[in-house]
């Protein structure tokens, strides 16, 4: 922002900042007239300049060409009080603050229910009463541009036909769709931050994306199934593989011997395991008949992913044979509960709908479940070769 | 990508067979084109057509629009004189074999995209990857822009996304650098058009639908999406509904 004194018409050295006389405003030859002009703006009823102000101004009027000769103006010269550098700087700062606050709180100002924009305009008006120089006037003009842009936007948003779109509600519904698990938030009022409390699952956006794909005609990404190159690159890889196989062969010799042992009793081992787990379950249900066991607590072995999968495999036999039922509880978590004996196996098959389900569990998911549910010990102990059965309760 | 022996499958339409459904004006063009065609053998032109089809399919993987200059440079080469013939036939192949349409989204700069002409398959076990999640984010932005009157300020968009736990300054666990994704990748793919608003200081941006969004989806579809999420009838938002019904769309 150039110094007000640097007007093009007068090539004068920079004198004290309080000298506001070098205004190249074509419409007036008097400084005073400018401030009068502003007075008009503020107070609608005033017609002519106020007599006291015009006294000093008349002095200048008599010698318009000589105005620039006056390097210093007495402090009281400018009736509207913008005379000294300090107050002018203060005005400039206040303008800048006002502009900054309007920019930062833009969304707030746009809110049709708020009158913040009007308040800002009123404050600028007040500030303007102290302005007499171009530099501050320029800041005022900058504010005016900002305010009128905001005003235009507010007017745009007032589309009389446009049905109001409640975006916060849309956001909430989106979160719900994505599977937000809303836990009770005690302290802070979530409305203040505009953000809901709760746990958003990691596949939230994938779930939403899968739904949105229905609304698009996106060309599926085309990839060659077998790769798009010809045969050359794989050759070095084969060499590496051969080397690995060479070192692995010795170990393989040792393994089959062990495997053979297991295979003989493979069939029995499964049945034994299933029975063992069934016994465990029935004991638990006898003790607490009304409390269903969380499926995860039952089958997850936090120390071994492989055993977890085995447990699920064995439990599935129990369910297939109708000794237990797998359900989802109120939190949509799977629980296992006993099927009552008097329902009878046959009735079960006919009366109740038997459903098949395919469960999948990845290593990553297993780890996450262990973490989330804080499973520290497996409920189903490792298979024992001895006759004694280990029973550990979670 | 090169094919030594090209099988004449039923998917490829030969130049002569296409004449039957041509209008007189197209006949004139074809006859001029067929003069050029004589300079190259039929096999060579067929070769170029299939090369172009493969080129377009691969180029479309990242969803970045394909420039005609690239097509000319990388595929057409010295067959420039039969360019339109090759492109038309490639388009027909894409349609008949893959159900994809080659669309020019910028007639001045000649930029193309591929879109699907078939409705999206429904099912439970379709692949879900990062592209799926990104489409979710994009749909949220597109529907927000439309419901707000086809244009939204960047401040408003980011404020809305903040409610969904997406922040421009933070690294998102699914999207990473979200600001880059929205302001650069989506723009490059022509899903969004982001332009600075004049006379704003610091500069602010205006978000609008990009040409790809206009082709791959429509206002009606995005309104349907919003309605589904909010459990309301699309006609609930009367002016948006009117606008959506009035606008043409691929769907």
Boltz contact constraints between the chains, C-beta under 6 A:
constraints:
  - contact:
      token1: [A, 161]
      token2: [B, 239]
      max_distance: 6.0
  - contact:
      token1: [A, 162]
      token2: [B, 239]
      max_distance: 6.0
  - contact:
      token1: [A, 163]
      token2: [B, 237]
      max_distance: 6.0
  - contact:
      token1: [A, 163]
      token2: [B, 238]
      max_distance: 6.0
  - contact:
      token1: [A, 163]
      token2: [B, 239]
      max_distance: 6.0
  - contact:
      token1: [A, 165]
      token2: [B, 147]
      max_distance: 6.0
  - contact:
      token1: [A, 167]
      token2: [B, 160]
      max_distance: 6.0
  - contact:
      token1: [A, 171]
      token2: [B, 163]
      max_distance: 6.0
  - contact:
      token1: [A, 171]
      token2: [B, 164]
      max_distance: 6.0
  - contact:
      token1: [A, 173]
      token2: [B, 229]
      max_distance: 6.0
  - contact:
      token1: [A, 173]
      token2: [B, 230]
      max_distance: 6.0
  - contact:
      token1: [A, 174]
      token2: [B, 229]
      max_distance: 6.0
  - contact:
      token1: [A, 177]
      token2: [B, 229]
      max_distance: 6.0
  - contact:
      token1: [A, 194]
      token2: [B, 163]
      max_distance: 6.0
  - contact:
      token1: [A, 195]
      token2: [B, 163]
      max_distance: 6.0
  - contact:
      token1: [A, 205]
      token2: [B, 133]
      max_distance: 6.0
  - contact:
      token1: [A, 205]
      token2: [B, 136]
      max_distance: 6.0
  - contact:
      token1: [A, 205]
      token2: [B, 174]
      max_distance: 6.0
  - contact:
      token1: [A, 206]
      token2: [B, 128]
      max_distance: 6.0
  - contact:
      token1: [A, 206]
      token2: [B, 132]
      max_distance: 6.0
  - contact:
      token1: [A, 206]
      token2: [B, 133]
      max_distance: 6.0
  - contact:
      token1: [A, 208]
      token2: [B, 136]
      max_distance: 6.0
  - contact:
      token1: [A, 209]
      token2: [B, 132]
      max_distance: 6.0
  - contact:
      token1: [A, 209]
      token2: [B, 133]
      max_distance: 6.0
  - contact:
      token1: [A, 209]
      token2: [B, 135]
      max_distance: 6.0
  - contact:
      token1: [A, 209]
      token2: [B, 136]
      max_distance: 6.0
  - contact:
      token1: [A, 210]
      token2: [B, 128]
      max_distance: 6.0
  - contact:
      token1: [A, 210]
      token2: [B, 132]
      max_distance: 6.0
  - contact:
      token1: [A, 212]
      token2: [B, 135]
      max_distance: 6.0
  - contact:
      token1: [A, 212]
      token2: [B, 136]
      max_distance: 6.0
  - contact:
      token1: [A, 212]
      token2: [B, 139]
      max_distance: 6.0
  - contact:
      token1: [A, 213]
      token2: [B, 120]
      max_distance: 6.0
  - contact:
      token1: [A, 214]
      token2: [B, 120]
      max_distance: 6.0
  - contact:
      token1: [A, 215]
      token2: [B, 217]
      max_distance: 6.0
  - contact:
      token1: [A, 215]
      token2: [B, 221]
      max_distance: 6.0
  - contact:
      token1: [A, 215]
      token2: [B, 225]
      max_distance: 6.0
  - contact:
      token1: [A, 216]
      token2: [B, 216]
      max_distance: 6.0
  - contact:
      token1: [A, 216]
      token2: [B, 217]
      max_distance: 6.0
  - contact:
      token1: [A, 217]
      token2: [B, 115]
      max_distance: 6.0
  - contact:
      token1: [A, 217]
      token2: [B, 116]
      max_distance: 6.0
  - contact:
      token1: [A, 217]
      token2: [B, 216]
      max_distance: 6.0
  - contact:
      token1: [A, 217]
      token2: [B, 250]
      max_distance: 6.0
  - contact:
      token1: [A, 218]
      token2: [B, 216]
      max_distance: 6.0
  - contact:
      token1: [A, 219]
      token2: [B, 60]
      max_distance: 6.0
  - contact:
      token1: [A, 219]
      token2: [B, 100]
      max_distance: 6.0
  - contact:
      token1: [A, 219]
      token2: [B, 114]
      max_distance: 6.0
  - contact:
      token1: [A, 219]
      token2: [B, 115]
      max_distance: 6.0
  - contact:
      token1: [A, 219]
      token2: [B, 116]
      max_distance: 6.0
  - contact:
      token1: [A, 221]
      token2: [B, 61]
      max_distance: 6.0
  - contact:
      token1: [A, 222]
      token2: [B, 57]
      max_distance: 6.0
